[in-house]
């Protein structure tokens, strides 16, 4: 059967691309379906100053297979950039560089990928999965779903979405004109800060006024200290896995700033920009960063927007006027719509979330030989590392070992963490 594969990957973002790169040459009957024309990674919110928050060594393959031809270092050598890159003296790279690296890998794996293929639904029939797409039907023994999360629009803005109120991950961001406009950015995470800084520096024209509204207490920095980074190690994931679900939820919430903070260097550069504009250039624009605020209501009056904002510091309400409102409000958790035909067969917890096996396959009532791997949906089961790129290659190796039924990659050959949470008699030291 021409359109039958042992494994079909739905989506070709970094997660499934890592899986594809590590499976290459392993005599595996796999194929990947991607709706875009080529590999892209959040192109809507990629600016020249957007930087990865992890080291380039945590690429698609290196942590489990450093001799793999699809490593970032091999990419540099292939492009003749190795020495020049070393001279930049960086430990991380820009997101644009990461996308170029991903495109380099995907071009070499193009025989395993069909682009411009939109997957509508994944169902199960006659001992195999059926993947319905705009180009026809595919069948597979197992599937790997890595479709990413959907942008989250807060309720106050849902009825106003359009050319002047929009989520950061939308086409309007690239083509907007802020010249002479009053601009409000809602959201104080890395994306909101990047949009604010680029608007400040007139990337889309010179805005008349600019405000950043955040519920956070400050523009809080990413915690990238040595011991915080122990959360992003296989040993910690193994310790975390053993805990009851209610404790896992509390732990993940407490570790938020290890994955959802702002890059400290970027905050320093923003502060310098503000200092230069206000005190050296005497910029007359009204520029404000407004923490501890929650937008309660948005309304349009005579062509302008009015935001009613609850100031949680003063316990008073404020009104902010805008011509353009940009929602840097992140992404929502939820089950991927492509799996809807299988929802009744999946085991879900009391919060309507997937229940995972340790090998990143979902628990369901289908045959054991038919696996549903779900990548970037397991933060509640595997910990803060999901959906980060830090342990992406390690996760891919776990999936591959399970899929092929043998130890292709060593996934337990790592030093124990310096932080020991479990009783000493349960861990080797």
KADA-V991603 format. One record per helix or strand. SS is the DSSP state (@ for helix, = for strand). FROM is the first residue (numbers start at 1). TO is the last residue. If there is no record, write none. Layout:
SS & FROM & TO
SS & FROM & TO
This chain:
= & 4 & 10
@ & 14 & 23
= & 30 & 33
@ & 43 & 45
= & 51 & 51
@ & 72 & 78
@ & 82 & 87
= & 94 & 94
@ & 95 & 108
@ & 110 & 112
= & 113 & 114
= & 119 & 125
= & 128 & 133
= & 136 & 145
= & 150 & 151
@ & 155 & 160
= & 165 & 167
@ & 172 & 175
= & 182 & 186
@ & 190 & 200
= & 209 & 213
= & 221 & 221
@ & 228 & 232
@ & 234 & 241
@ & 245 & 254
@ & 256 & 258
= & 262 & 262
@ & 264 & 280
= & 286 & 290
= & 293 & 301
= & 304 & 311
= & 316 & 322
= & 324 & 327
= & 331 & 332
@ & 337 & 345
= & 346 & 346
= & 348 & 348
= & 354 & 354
= & 356 & 356
= & 361 & 362
= & 364 & 364
= & 372 & 374
@ & 379 & 382
@ & 392 & 404
@ & 424 & 426
